Structure formats: C-alpha cells, structure tokens
Amino acid sequence: MLIFIIRLCYMNEIKLFLKDFKWQSFWIIISSLLINILALCSSLYVIQVFNRYLTYKIDSTLIILTIGVLLAVSMEFFLRLIRGMLLNKMSIIKTRELSTESFSKAISFKLNSFKKISDQKILRHLTPDLDFQKPGTAYGVISLIDTFFVILFIFTISLLSLRLGILSAILALVFLVIIKLKLLILKKNNTKRRNLAINTSTVFSDISYLSGTLRAFNAQELLFSKFKLFFARQRRFESNYKNMLNFFDTLAIIIPIIGTIIIIYFGAQEVVNNNLSIGALVGINILTSRVYGPISRFSILTNTSETYNEFNNFIFKDLVSENTRGLNPKILKGNITLKNLTLGFENNKDFLFQRLNCNIPAGSVVVINGYNSSGKTSLCKTLLGLLSPSRGSILFDNIDINKIDIHWLRKQISYLPQEVKLFNLTFKENILLNMYSDTKLASNENVFDGILLKTINMVGLNEYINSLPDGINQIIKENGKYLPVGIKKRIGLARAIINGGKCLILDEPSESLDAKGVNNLYKILNNARNLKKTIIIASHDPNIIKSAGIIIDLSTKPVPRIGIRKKTEKKND
C-alpha cells in the first residue's frame, strides 16, 4: 500500500534530511516508534478489560490495567511534546538554510535565463519562507513513520482476525484513493483558481497604484465593470470549487464511519461464531480508526511538498547563475567592441536590431539615438550584462563579456538607468550600493564619507538631503515612490558616478532634470571626457549629441547606422 503513497522525489528529500540531521533524526524515529507502540495500549486495555475484568470481576485487575494504560498515555504525551520540540528546531534550521539558498539564487541568477518563464515568476518561487509556512521535511519524516505503523496496525488486526485484517486493508486503500483523487482534482483546478483571483486583484491594484489617473480620466465605471465581471467569474468558480472540496471532505469523514460499521458487522459474526472475543472486536475497531489519520496526513503532506518543490527543484537545478568566477583584469582600459550584435524582444521572434558592428576605442563619446522602443535601453542593459544578445558578442578590452567576472565589470562601469529604482534603504546606502563589496567599507562604513559628500554636491543633492530630518541617513520608503522624479534622477546619477568607473553608460540622463540639474550633468560628462573615460549615452539631448564622436542610430532597421565624427566638441554647453 505504501507504493501508492510514497513519491520517489519526496523519499529522496527525506533521505537527505536524515543525512543532514542524523542525531536528531535518530531520536525522532525512536520517539515515533515508542509513540506508535504506546498507541496500541488503549486497544489492549479495552481487550483486557472485556476479557479479564468483566469475566472474572476482580477489581485489582481493573485498577492495575487502568494505571498501566494511564502511564502509557502519559508517556505518549511527553514523547509527543519532546518530538514536537525537536521537529520545530529542525524545521526552523532547514527553513533557514533553504531561505538563505533561495535568497542567494534570487540575487545572483542570470536574468532572462528561461524564454518561457519570466524572471518575476522565478523570483516568486524563490521568495524565502519568512512565515515558516512551507512544507517541512521533518514533518514528512514523522508522517512516513506513522504510515509504516498503519501496516503494523493492520497486521495486528490480522493476527486477531484475518478476515477483519483484510477488510481493514481494503478500507484503508479505498480511503487513500479518495484522498489522492481529491488532491489530484484540487491541484488541477488550483491554476485556474489562482488566475481568476489574479484577474480580480489586478483591477484593484490599478485602483491602488493609479488612484490619481483613475480620477483624472473618469475610469471609475470601466474599472468597476471589469471588477464585477472578473469577480463574478471568480465567485462562480469558487462556489463549484468549494462544493467539490466539501464533497470530498464529507467522503473522508464518512469512510471511517462506514469502516466502523463494516468492522462491527463482520466482527459481530466472528464473535457469534466464537472466533473472536468482544474485547478483541472493540480493540480491532479502535485500531482500525487509527489507520485513517496517518494516511490522510502523509498523502496531503507529500502532495503539498511535491507541488511546492516541483518548480523549485527545476529552478535550483537549471537556473543559470551570473558569471562571478570569470576573468578579473586589474585594469579596464575602456575599449568596447560590438560584433554582429542582434537583440530581440522577450518571448518574441522579432528583433530590435540585427548585425550591429561597432568598435568603440577607450575615451570615446558614443550617443545611442533612435525612436521610442528602438532598443536604446536594451542595448545599455546588454552592455552591462543584464540582457543576453540573441546573437553576436560584446568585448571589453578584447575579452568576451561572458568570460569576465560580471561583478568586477559592473564595478568598473558607472551606470544610470532611464528609470531610477531605489531600495528601502538610507540615501547613503542607496548611493553607495556598488561600493559595499569593497573591503574598506566592510571594515569602516564611514571610509567613503569624503567622496560621498563630493558626489552629492556634484549632482546637486546637497540642499535636499540637508533638509531631511536624518540627512543622508534618512530611510527611503516604498522604494522612493513619493520622491520627486528629479531627486530620484540625481540619486541615480550619484550612485552611478561614485565608483569612478572607467566606462559610463547613461540612459537618458538629462530626462526629468531641471536646468540646474542638466548643467551639473554636463559638468560631470565634461570631467569624464577629460579623464579619457569611455562614455556611452542613450539620449535625444542636442547638446549631448553634438559632443558625440560616434553615433549609433537605432532608427535604421534592421541594421543600425553608425556615424563617426572626426572631431568632437570639447565642452557641452
């Protein structure tokens, strides 16, 4: 019967668990064995009371039997408490290890690793178990042990009556089939149930995040009608889902009751035929009732664990991590070569552009130009290793980007994305993000205060930060949702340039900046050009375009046009 309830992958998981927690597992197994053996005492007590006390009517026999069974129950109680404490400790340790591994994967996997699975879905499954609610292998060990005792209980019943033993086995198998059928049907419907819930919640999310837009464009009626439509579909499906769940739950309650009737019916015939005593019949009935609990628990636990681990096992096995063990040159000169570069849309056969070939000498100023969605941001991200090209390669100082330690490379690049995204950290921590792997910062968090202050002044953030209650140590909340866009841009610019990278990759840097902010940007660019840094800018700003030595025009399809100026302006005015 265990063949039907034990999944091979779950058994392998339990084996690894037992290997990791040998000593604790030993005591858990021992305590579980004792608990299940002591569980037989109540049945033996009933049998002995019926067979001895009621037959011979000796009070001392009843007292001794009662004291014995109470001691057994007390021992079972304390053993269960001890086993529970061990289980909790082991589960928390295992959760800590898995959560740490999940977090490590989440911050290091290569984006767009799978064409058919989005990064967001991968990240959802890699979310650490902060509520300690995900299936625990420790409890699977207990359920497995208890399930083995199902066989012991049925074997004990068979010793008392082979006929009732066979009936108990059949009833247990029927109960198992019903539980598994229920779980199979629910698993099949859960995906649709989840999608319907997402459709409904998405409408409300729009209300939450776009409350101003909702009112500005009088979208109340449209969104309310959408909500009612999606919620009606969800309610209809939920009603059928709950009715189906109720049907199987009722079956799970009725089967043990029917089992009791069947055992008593055939057991009474055994008693009449003098093949079984009344006490033995009552004891068999108690043992039969203990068969259903372990089967139900283990079936549900293995199903839940498999559902949870099915995707995660796939992720942990096949998810590609970023290359952090590649080449680590001492110096980046800043020469960049694009060879036959082709970028495509995510989950789409079309291409943004194809066969881009461009040699960018160190110290060059390159402007990436083109209409919206022509691929400017994608090209910037690809240069940083955040996206992988469909074809072709990118070389830094004649070394393929895939062979370079990507963490080291990003420390050599000053990167400003078009949309600056902030962490729920302090202003200081957000600006120094790319510096926290530095051993100097690890030993003394104030070591970069001088350059931090200089950078803040360069981008024009000093007045705003000085106005904050906690200054540079003010915590940014809700990822800077309520910060002015210009301030976020300045923070992004400060975060980009503070590492003093040999290459600058800036995506629409003047966007959202006021006149003072743009002037500060021009000074930063002039300073970088004087230091012979390689500057790559995606921009429509005429002053920035004038300063370019190389222009990559992504408006030309499918092969971008490359324009090269013999002389470049010395200053951005």
Secondary structure, DSSP 8 states (H G I E B T S, - for coil): -HHHH--HHHHHHHHHHHHHTHHHHHHHHHHHHHHHHHHHHHHHHHHHIIIIIHHH--HHHHHHHHHHHHHHHHHHHHHHHHHHHHHHHHHHHHHHHHHHHHHHHHHHB-TT--SSS-HHHHHHHT---TTS-S--HHHHHHHHHHHHHHHHHHHHHHHH-HHHHHHHHHHHHHHHHHHHHHHHHHHHHHHHHHHHHHHHHHHHHHHHHSHHHHHHTT-HHHHHHHHHHHHHHHHHHHHHHHHHHHHHHHHHHHHHHHHHHHHHHHHHHHHHTTSS-HHHHHHHHHHHHHHHHHHHHHHHHHHHHHHHHHHHHHHHHH--B---SSB--S-----EEEEEEEEE-TT-S-EEEEEEEEEE-TT-EEEEE-STTSSHHHHHHHHTTSS--SEEEEEETTEEGGGB-HHHHHHTEEEE-SS----SSBHHHHHTGGGTTSHHHHH-TTTTHHHHHHHHHHHT-HHHHHTSTTGGG-B--GGGTTS-HHHHHHHHHHHHHTT--SEEEEESTTTT--HHHHHHHHHHHHHHHHTT-EEEEE---HHHHHT-SEEEETTSSSS-EEEE-SS--S---
